[in-house]
Amino acid sequence: MDYEFTHQPSFTHLIVRLEPGESIIAEPGALVGHSPNVSMDTGTSRDGILSSAKSLLGGESVFANEFTAEGESGAVTFAPPSPGDVMPHELRDETLFSTDGAFLAASDGIDIDSELGGLKSMLGEASLMPLALRGTGTAFIDAYGGLEKLELAAGESYVLDNEHLIAWDDEVEYSVERVGNLKSTLLSGEGLVFEFTGPGTAWYQTRDMDALVSILAPRLPNSGQDS
């Protein structure tokens, strides 16, 4: 599998070239187009093509698309739902954790899991659904806005807002906590934060989609009001 990016960094477009028989999985809605000989299967964690993908929401099904080059090589193009950048991350029998909204695609050899122990319930309350990408291959992670890499030395710590966090490796240690009490959370606009301690790496996006929505919402027409 080969790949290239175009229109970086603001409107990144991912082009993947598959050899005969090679496959890549991608989040629903990521497809831009593909060669005629590339087949697409849509399945769930329960019925089929992605038996390794587990639901994050109490056992409900998770949809994903698998693209396979049939008979000869072919190309597939993907784009994330929001403007911004995309990063490739090579895994060698390793794990990369990502927020579910940041996962774009992954090559053969990478399993998608959601088992994060006791953090699951807390993160679920904040609508943050992390994925564990495990195995050997290439994972593609997208960011709204710019994409920054945070490399921490041994013992060095840094706190990231959960709305900006997009991924972290399996070496860095982390904890999750709420910012202040309910009143301060409402007034500050902050909720959960991750504290990372090195050695290890985390990645974050420079823009926050919820912040954009909060700016736009008051300016949108209210469908419940009479015209």
N, C-alpha and C positions, 0 to 999 in steps of 0.2 A: 504494500500500500504506500502510495505517495500522496502528498497533499501540498497545497499552497494557499496563501491568503491574498486577497485583493481588497482594495479600498480601505486598508488599514490607516489609522486606528479608529476612525469615527463610525464607519459603516462596514465593518469587516464581513467578508464573504469567504466561505471555506469551500475549496474545491478538492475533492478526494478522488484519487484514481485507484481503482481496484483491479487486481489481477483476477483471471478466471477463477471462480469459486470463492473469492474473498468476500467478506461481509463487513458491514459497519452498522451499528445501531444508533438511533438518534431520537431526540425528544419529539413528540408530536408537534407538527407545525413548523419544524425547522427546515423542511425540504423546500428548495428552490426549483430544482430540476434534476434529471438524470438521463443517461444514455438509454436508447431503446432496449438494449439487452440487459439492463439492470432491473431485477425484479424487486418488488416491495411487498413485504408481509407485515401486517399489523396484528399484533397479538397482545396478550396480557400475561401477567405473571402466573395466571392460573391455567390458561388453556393451551400454552403453546410455545411459541418460538423463543421466548425469553424466560425460561424456567428459573433462571438465577435471579431475576428481578423480583424483589419482594415489595409488597405495599407498605406505605408509611402510615396508612390510615386504618388501623385495626383489621387488616386482612382483606380490604377491598382491592379490586383489581387495578393494576397499573398498565396503561397502554404505552407501547413503544413501537417504533418502526425499525425493521431490519431490511437493509438493502444488500443484494447479492449480485455480483457480476456473473452472468450466465453465458458459458461457451467461449467468451473472449473478454478482454479487459473492457472496463467501462468507467464512466465518471459520474459522480454524484455531487451536487452543490447544495450547501446549507447556509442559512443565515439565522442569527439569533433574533428574538422578537423585539429587542430594543436596540437603539443605536449604541455602538460601543465597540470594544475590542474582543478578540478571541485568543486564547493561549493554548498551545499544545503542551501536554505533560506526558513524558515517557515514564512508564512504570515497568520495573523489573522485579516481578514477584513482590510488589509493594502495594500500599493502599494510599489513595488520595481521597480525602473527604471533601465534599462540596455541598453547598446548599442546592436544593432541587432546582430552583430557578436558574442556577448557573450552569447546569449540565447541558451540553449541546449534543455531543456524540462520543462514541468510543469504538475502538477497533475490536477485532476478534481477540479473545484471550482475556478480556476484562469482564468481570462479573459485577453486577450492580446490586448492592445490598443496603439495608436500612437499619441494621442492628447496631444501635449505639448505646445500648444499656439504659441506665437511669436517666440519661439526658433526653430520651425520646419524649416523655410526657411534658417536661418543662419547655422544650423547644416547640412542641406542638401547640402549646398555649400561645406562643408568639408567632404562629404560622411560619415557623422556620423548620423545614423538613430536610435534614441533611441526608446525603447519600454517601455510601462507602463504595468507592470504585477500586476493586481488588484484582490483581493478576499481573499479566505482562502484555503490554501493548501501549497504544496512544489514546489518551483521553483529551477531549476538547472542552474547555471551560470558557463561558462568555461573561462579559462584564457590561454593565450599563455605565457608559462613560469610559474613562481611562482605567487601565488595569495596572495595579501596583503590586510589587513583590516585596514582602517583609521578611528579611533574613535575620534570625535572632541567634546570637552567640549563646554559649552555655551560661545559664543563669540570668540571661537578659530577658526582660518581660515587656509586653506591650498590650494595651487594651484596645479592642476594636468593637465598634458598634455593630450589632448583628445585621443591620440593614446594608452595611457596606461589605461585610465579610462574604467571600465567595468560595474559598477553598483553603485547606491546610493539609500538610503532609502527616505521615504516621510517626514522625520523630518528635515533633513539638508537643509539649504538654499544654493542656488547656483546661479552663474552668469557665462556667457560665453563671452569671448572677444578674439580678435585677438592679437597676439604678434607682436608689432611694426608695421611698414609699410611693403609694398610688398618687398622692397629690403632686409630688415632685416629678413623677413620671409624666403626668398630664401636662404640667407647666413647661417642662423642659423639652418634651417631644422625644425623649429617649426611653428605651425599654430595657432590652437585654443587652449585655455586653459580654464579649469573650475576652478573657485574659490568657494570653499565650506566653509560655516560658520556654526559651531555647535550651538546647540547640534544636533548630528546625525552621520551617518556612510556612508562612501564611500569605494569602493573596487577597486583595480587596479591590472593590470598585470605587471610583471617585465620585459617583453620583448615587442618589437614593431615590428609587422609584416612588416610594410612599410619600417622600417630601414633594416630588413633582405633582403627584395626585392631589395633595393637600393644597397646593397653590392653584391648580386648575379647577378643582371642584367648585369653589364659590363663584367662579366665572362662567360655569356651564348653565345652560337654561334648565330650569326645574320642570320636568315633564308633568309634575302634579299640579302646576299652577295653570290657571286659565290664561289663554293668550289674548 
